[in-house]
Amino acid sequence: MLLTIALLAAAPSFAQTMQDPPRQYSREAMEQALQTREQYDVHGLRFAISNATLRPGAEGLLDDIATALKNFPEWGLRIVGHTDSSGNEETNLRLSTERAEVIKAALVERGIDAARLTAGGVGQARPIASNETANGRALNRRVELVRITDSAEAKKLLKAMTDYLASQNALSFAYDSNFQVVTNSDQKLGLASSGTVTLSRPDKVHTTRSGGFVDSEALFDGKTLTLLGKNLNKYTQVEIPGTVDHLIDELKDKYDLPLPAADLLLTGAYDALMEGVYDSKDLGSGVINGTECDSLAFRKDDVDFQIWIAHGAQPYPCRLVITSGQVKGGPEYSVQIRDWKSGDAVAPGDFGFKNATNAEKIDVNDLKHSLGELPENFMVGDKK
């Protein structure tokens, strides 16, 4: 969903400059890593070329992993397959997933409850060494073991928040966001902006966003979306009749223009946020803007996200932080919410566009590049 898109749209390619020596497997190192770091790369599980058939010699290693899981019955385990960059990306993604499923099946055969295991693959997306050498490619062809936590309380609290948000016919808030990108020289740069959101279900929303490079406004009246670049004094309009949920999907899929905190505004926010989540943690209490909150953390293959939810009868989101898991340096996108209002406390919204400044109307494709998360002087990917 939007969690991934918001981060990866500006992420540079991973610079493959690592020159790690071959890594040797040991049972002790594997158990210690899972106890202390929650992650371990296994290089001793070898597969036949271009398929998911395990080569002979893996039995002892699989026995060790099963023994560790039996010795630590509270552990859950995420098995993640990785490939080198040989072949095409789609094939590698499929192959890495199939290989992870083979490992999962082998552990189930050794007496491990399948409910404790999940499997997935990321293909060639997360190299740990250069793919330019045979040794580097061998290191990248690996199986990653990730100790996971499945917190029923964390999921319960997130569900309560999303149910509360979906039940509000009207809500409004102000926000401060920070979009952190990482350059090819590993410098982290934060781009800050602030804005407001007013929502009237099922089909009206008004947002503003201002920062050092953007001053924009979006209005949706159930039929027409208006995007206004205030600093440019130009606007565009698109006919998107339907609900706010439909608008969010259209902006993401068709125009690549996500609304602020869009994942939280969906009536099906819980399913959208939890799609692909394999790890959930309840981190206890925290304080945001003087409000005591529950602090929850969730992991997916491509992103981590942490959310702080206000205590009390109005469990609204106080802060959301999204961190990329696919890009070196872990760029982040954060939204901190303030001035939360819901129900009768929300001031009547004005969702129709009034061209008070005689702004010039232009095509959506000519305006949307000026309304994104990055200023125009930023280049995406290898050119950045």
C-alpha positions as CSV (number, residue, x, y, z in Angstrom):
1,M,0.0,0.0,0.0
2,L,1.0,3.6,0.5
3,L,3.5,2.8,3.2
4,T,5.8,1.3,0.6
5,I,5.2,3.8,-2.2
6,A,5.8,6.8,0.0
7,L,9.3,5.6,0.8
8,L,10.6,3.8,-2.2
9,A,9.5,6.5,-4.7
10,A,12.6,8.6,-3.6
11,A,15.0,5.9,-2.6
12,P,18.3,5.6,-4.4
13,S,19.6,2.2,-5.6
14,F,21.7,0.1,-3.2
15,A,25.4,0.6,-3.8
16,Q,26.9,-2.8,-3.9
17,T,30.4,-2.2,-2.6
18,M,30.6,-4.6,0.2
19,Q,33.4,-7.2,0.1
20,D,32.5,-9.6,2.9
21,P,34.4,-12.9,3.2
22,P,32.4,-16.1,3.0
23,R,30.4,-16.7,6.2
24,Q,30.6,-19.9,8.1
25,Y,27.6,-21.5,9.7
26,S,27.6,-22.6,13.3
27,R,24.7,-23.7,15.5
28,E,25.9,-21.6,18.4
29,A,26.1,-18.5,16.2
30,M,22.7,-19.1,14.9
31,E,21.1,-19.5,18.3
32,Q,22.9,-16.5,19.8
33,A,21.9,-14.3,16.8
34,L,18.3,-15.2,17.2
35,Q,18.4,-14.5,20.9
36,T,20.2,-11.2,20.7
37,R,19.6,-9.7,17.2
38,E,16.5,-11.6,16.1
39,Q,18.0,-12.2,12.7
40,Y,20.5,-14.7,11.1
41,D,21.7,-15.2,7.5
42,V,22.2,-18.9,6.7
43,H,24.6,-19.7,3.9
44,G,24.8,-23.5,4.3
45,L,21.4,-24.3,2.7
46,R,22.2,-24.8,-1.0
47,F,19.7,-25.3,-3.7
48,A,20.0,-26.6,-7.3
49,I,20.4,-24.0,-9.9
50,S,17.2,-22.1,-10.8
51,N,14.9,-24.3,-8.7
52,A,13.8,-24.9,-5.1
53,T,15.3,-28.4,-4.7
54,L,17.6,-28.6,-1.7
55,R,21.0,-30.1,-2.4
56,P,22.3,-32.9,-0.2
57,G,24.0,-31.9,3.0
58,A,21.4,-29.6,4.4
59,E,19.9,-32.2,6.8
60,G,22.2,-31.3,9.8
61,L,21.6,-27.6,9.5
62,L,17.8,-28.1,9.3
63,D,18.0,-30.3,12.4
64,D,19.9,-27.6,14.2
65,I,17.2,-25.0,13.4
66,A,14.4,-27.3,14.5
67,T,16.3,-28.1,17.7
68,A,16.6,-24.4,18.4
69,L,12.9,-23.9,17.9
70,K,12.1,-26.7,20.2
71,N,14.5,-25.3,22.9
72,F,12.8,-21.9,22.6
73,P,9.1,-22.7,22.3
74,E,8.1,-19.0,22.6
75,W,9.9,-18.2,19.3
76,G,8.2,-17.7,16.0
77,L,10.4,-17.8,12.9
78,R,10.1,-15.9,9.6
79,I,12.0,-17.7,6.8
80,V,13.1,-15.3,4.0
81,G,14.6,-16.5,0.7
82,H,17.2,-14.3,-1.1
83,T,18.8,-14.7,-4.6
84,D,21.6,-13.0,-6.4
85,S,20.9,-10.8,-9.4
86,S,21.2,-13.5,-12.1
87,G,18.0,-13.8,-14.1
88,N,15.1,-11.4,-14.1
89,E,13.6,-9.8,-11.0
90,E,10.2,-11.5,-11.3
91,T,11.7,-15.0,-11.6
92,N,14.1,-14.4,-8.6
93,L,11.2,-13.2,-6.4
94,R,9.2,-16.3,-7.2
95,L,12.2,-18.6,-6.7
96,S,13.2,-17.0,-3.4
97,T,9.6,-17.5,-2.1
98,E,9.5,-21.2,-3.2
99,R,12.9,-21.9,-1.5
100,A,11.6,-20.3,1.8
101,E,8.5,-22.5,1.6
102,V,10.8,-25.6,1.1
103,I,12.6,-24.7,4.3
104,K,9.4,-24.2,6.2
105,A,8.1,-27.6,5.0
106,A,11.3,-29.3,6.1
107,L,11.0,-27.8,9.6
108,V,7.4,-28.9,9.9
109,E,8.6,-32.4,9.0
110,R,10.9,-32.2,11.9
111,G,8.1,-31.5,14.4
112,I,7.7,-27.7,14.3
113,D,4.2,-26.4,14.4
114,A,3.5,-24.7,11.1
115,A,1.7,-21.9,13.0
116,R,5.1,-20.8,14.4
117,L,6.6,-20.4,10.9
118,T,6.0,-18.0,8.1
119,A,7.8,-17.9,4.7
120,G,8.5,-15.3,2.1
121,G,11.0,-14.2,-0.5
122,V,12.5,-10.9,-1.6
123,G,14.4,-12.1,-4.6
124,Q,17.4,-10.0,-5.4
125,A,16.2,-6.9,-3.6
126,R,18.4,-7.1,-0.5
127,P,22.0,-8.0,-1.5
128,I,24.6,-8.1,1.3
129,A,27.6,-8.2,-1.1
130,S,28.4,-7.2,-4.7
131,N,26.8,-9.2,-7.4
132,E,29.8,-8.5,-9.6
133,T,31.8,-11.4,-8.2
134,A,31.2,-15.1,-7.8
135,N,31.9,-14.9,-4.1
136,G,29.5,-12.0,-3.7
137,R,26.7,-13.8,-5.6
138,A,27.2,-16.8,-3.3
139,L,26.8,-14.6,-0.2
140,N,23.6,-13.1,-1.7
141,R,22.1,-16.6,-2.3
142,R,21.0,-17.2,1.3
143,V,18.1,-18.0,3.6
144,E,17.4,-15.4,6.4
145,L,16.0,-16.5,9.7
146,V,14.1,-13.8,11.6
147,R,12.7,-14.3,15.0
148,I,9.3,-12.8,15.2
149,T,6.8,-11.8,17.8
150,D,3.0,-12.0,17.3
151,S,1.4,-9.7,19.8
152,A,-2.3,-10.2,20.1
153,E,-2.5,-7.0,22.2
154,A,-0.7,-4.9,19.6
155,K,-3.1,-6.1,16.9
156,K,-6.1,-5.5,19.3
157,L,-5.0,-1.9,20.0
158,L,-4.5,-1.2,16.3
159,K,-7.9,-2.7,15.4
160,A,-9.5,-0.5,18.1
161,M,-7.9,2.6,16.6
162,T,-8.9,1.8,13.1
163,D,-12.5,0.9,14.1
164,Y,-12.7,4.2,16.0
165,L,-11.5,6.2,13.0
166,A,-13.9,4.4,10.6
167,S,-16.8,5.2,12.9
168,Q,-16.2,8.9,12.8
169,N,-18.4,10.7,10.3
170,A,-16.3,13.8,10.7
171,L,-12.7,14.3,11.8
172,S,-10.0,16.9,11.5
173,F,-6.4,17.3,12.6
174,A,-3.2,19.2,11.9
175,Y,0.1,17.3,11.2
176,D,3.8,17.7,10.9
177,S,5.6,15.3,8.5
178,N,9.2,14.6,7.8
179,F,10.3,12.7,4.7
180,Q,13.8,11.4,5.1
181,V,15.7,10.2,2.1
182,V,19.2,8.8,1.8
183,T,21.7,9.9,-0.9
184,N,24.1,7.6,-2.7
185,S,26.8,9.0,-0.4
186,D,24.8,7.8,2.6
187,Q,23.7,11.3,3.7
188,K,20.3,11.4,5.3
189,L,18.2,14.5,4.4
190,G,15.0,15.4,6.0
191,L,12.2,17.3,4.2
192,A,9.7,18.8,6.6
193,S,6.2,20.0,5.9
194,S,3.0,20.7,7.9
195,G,-0.7,20.7,7.0
196,T,-4.3,20.0,7.9
197,V,-6.9,17.3,7.1
198,T,-10.7,17.6,7.4
199,L,-12.7,14.6,6.5
200,S,-16.5,14.2,6.2
201,R,-17.6,10.6,5.4
202,P,-18.3,9.1,3.1
203,D,-17.2,11.4,0.3
204,K,-15.6,14.7,1.3
205,V,-12.1,15.7,2.3
206,H,-10.0,18.9,2.4
207,T,-6.2,18.8,2.9
208,T,-3.4,21.4,3.0
209,R,0.3,20.9,3.0
210,S,3.1,23.5,3.2
211,G,6.9,23.3,3.3
212,G,10.0,24.9,1.9
213,F,9.2,23.7,-1.6
214,V,5.4,23.2,-1.7
215,D,2.2,25.0,-0.7
216,S,-0.7,23.0,-1.8
217,E,-4.4,22.3,-1.2
218,A,-6.7,19.4,-2.2
219,L,-10.5,19.6,-2.1
220,F,-12.9,16.7,-2.9
221,D,-16.7,17.2,-2.9
222,G,-17.7,13.7,-3.7
223,K,-17.4,14.2,-7.5
224,T,-14.5,16.5,-8.3
225,L,-11.0,16.6,-7.0
226,T,-9.3,20.0,-7.1
227,L,-5.5,20.3,-6.6
228,L,-4.2,23.8,-6.1
229,G,-0.6,24.8,-6.1
230,K,-0.8,28.0,-4.1
231,N,2.8,28.9,-4.6
232,L,2.3,28.5,-8.4
233,N,-1.2,29.9,-8.5
234,K,-2.2,27.0,-10.7
235,Y,-4.8,24.4,-10.2
236,T,-6.2,21.2,-11.9
237,Q,-9.4,19.3,-11.5
238,V,-10.2,15.6,-12.0
239,E,-13.6,13.9,-12.0
240,I,-13.4,11.0,-9.5
241,P,-17.0,10.5,-8.3
242,G,-17.3,8.2,-5.3
243,T,-16.2,7.8,-1.7
244,V,-13.0,9.0,0.0
245,D,-11.8,5.4,-0.1
246,H,-12.2,5.3,-3.8
247,L,-10.4,8.7,-4.1
248,I,-7.4,7.4,-2.1
249,D,-7.1,4.4,-4.3
250,E,-7.4,6.4,-7.5
251,L,-4.8,8.9,-6.4
252,K,-2.4,6.2,-5.5
253,D,-2.9,3.9,-8.5
254,K,-3.5,6.4,-11.3
255,Y,-1.9,9.7,-10.3
256,D,0.8,8.7,-7.7
257,L,-0.4,11.4,-5.4
258,P,-1.1,10.0,-2.0
259,L,-3.1,12.1,0.5
260,P,-1.5,12.8,3.9
261,A,-1.9,9.9,6.3
262,A,-4.0,8.2,3.7
263,D,-3.7,4.7,5.1
264,L,-5.3,5.9,8.3
265,L,-8.2,7.5,6.5
266,L,-9.5,4.3,4.8
267,T,-12.6,2.7,6.3
268,G,-10.7,-0.6,5.9
269,A,-7.5,0.8,7.5
270,Y,-6.8,-2.2,9.6
271,D,-6.6,-4.6,6.7
272,A,-4.5,-2.1,4.7
273,L,-2.0,-1.6,7.5
274,M,-1.8,-5.3,8.4
275,E,-1.4,-6.6,4.9
276,G,1.9,-8.5,4.8
277,V,2.7,-7.9,8.5
278,Y,4.6,-10.9,10.1
279,D,5.8,-9.3,13.3
280,S,3.9,-7.2,15.9
281,K,5.0,-5.8,19.2
282,D,3.4,-3.9,22.0
283,L,6.2,-1.6,23.3
284,G,4.2,-0.1,26.2
285,S,3.4,3.5,26.8
286,G,4.9,6.7,25.3
287,V,4.0,10.3,25.3
288,I,3.4,12.4,22.2
289,N,2.5,16.1,22.5
290,G,1.7,15.6,26.2
291,T,-0.7,12.7,25.4
292,E,-0.1,9.2,26.8
293,C,-0.1,6.7,24.0
294,D,0.3,3.0,23.4
295,S,3.4,2.4,21.3
296,L,3.1,-0.4,18.7
297,A,5.6,-1.7,16.1
298,F,4.9,-3.9,13.0
299,R,7.2,-5.4,10.4
300,K,6.6,-6.3,6.7
301,D,9.1,-7.6,4.1
302,D,9.4,-4.1,2.6
303,V,8.7,-1.7,5.5
304,D,8.5,-1.4,9.3
305,F,6.0,0.9,10.8
306,Q,5.5,2.2,14.4
307,I,2.4,3.9,15.6
308,W,1.5,5.7,18.8
309,I,-2.2,5.6,19.8
310,A,-3.8,7.9,22.3
311,H,-5.2,6.3,25.5
312,G,-8.8,6.8,26.4
313,A,-12.2,6.9,24.7
314,Q,-10.7,8.4,21.5
315,P,-7.9,6.1,20.5
316,Y,-6.7,8.4,17.6
317,P,-3.2,8.1,16.0
318,C,-0.7,10.5,17.5
319,R,2.3,9.5,15.4
320,L,3.2,7.2,12.6
321,V,6.7,6.3,11.5
322,I,7.4,4.3,8.4
323,T,10.9,2.9,7.7
324,S,12.0,1.3,4.5
325,G,13.4,-2.2,4.8
326,Q,14.6,-2.5,1.2
327,V,16.8,0.5,0.9
328,K,20.3,1.0,2.5
329,G,20.1,3.5,5.3
330,G,16.5,2.9,6.1
331,P,14.8,6.1,4.9
332,E,11.8,7.2,6.9
333,Y,8.5,8.9,6.6
334,S,6.9,10.2,9.8
335,V,3.6,12.0,10.5
336,Q,2.9,13.6,13.9
337,I,-0.7,14.5,14.5
338,R,-2.0,17.3,16.7
339,D,-5.2,19.2,17.3
340,W,-7.3,16.1,16.8
341,K,-11.1,16.7,16.6
342,S,-14.0,14.3,15.8
343,G,-17.8,14.4,15.7
344,D,-19.4,17.7,16.7
345,A,-16.1,19.2,17.6
346,V,-15.1,19.4,13.9
347,A,-15.8,22.8,12.3
348,P,-18.0,22.6,9.2
349,G,-15.8,22.0,6.2
350,D,-15.7,23.8,2.9
351,F,-15.1,21.2,0.2
352,G,-15.9,23.2,-2.9
353,F,-13.2,25.1,-4.8
354,K,-13.5,28.8,-5.1
355,N,-10.9,30.4,-7.3
356,A,-10.4,33.5,-5.2
357,T,-6.9,34.1,-6.6
358,N,-7.7,33.7,-10.3
359,A,-5.4,30.7,-10.5
360,E,-4.6,29.3,-13.9
361,K,-6.2,25.9,-14.7
362,I,-3.7,23.4,-16.2
363,D,-3.6,19.6,-16.9
364,V,-3.1,17.3,-13.9
365,N,0.1,15.9,-15.3
366,D,1.6,19.4,-15.5
367,L,0.9,20.1,-11.9
368,K,1.3,16.9,-10.0
369,H,5.1,16.9,-10.2
370,S,5.1,20.1,-8.2
371,L,2.9,18.6,-5.4
372,G,5.0,15.5,-4.5
373,E,7.1,14.7,-1.5
374,L,10.4,15.8,-3.1
375,P,11.4,19.2,-4.5
376,E,12.1,19.3,-8.2
377,N,15.9,19.6,-7.7
378,F,16.0,16.1,-6.2
379,M,16.7,13.3,-8.6
380,V,15.4,9.8,-7.9
381,G,17.6,6.6,-8.0
382,D,21.1,6.3,-9.4
383,K,20.9,10.0,-10.7
384,K,20.2,11.3,-7.2
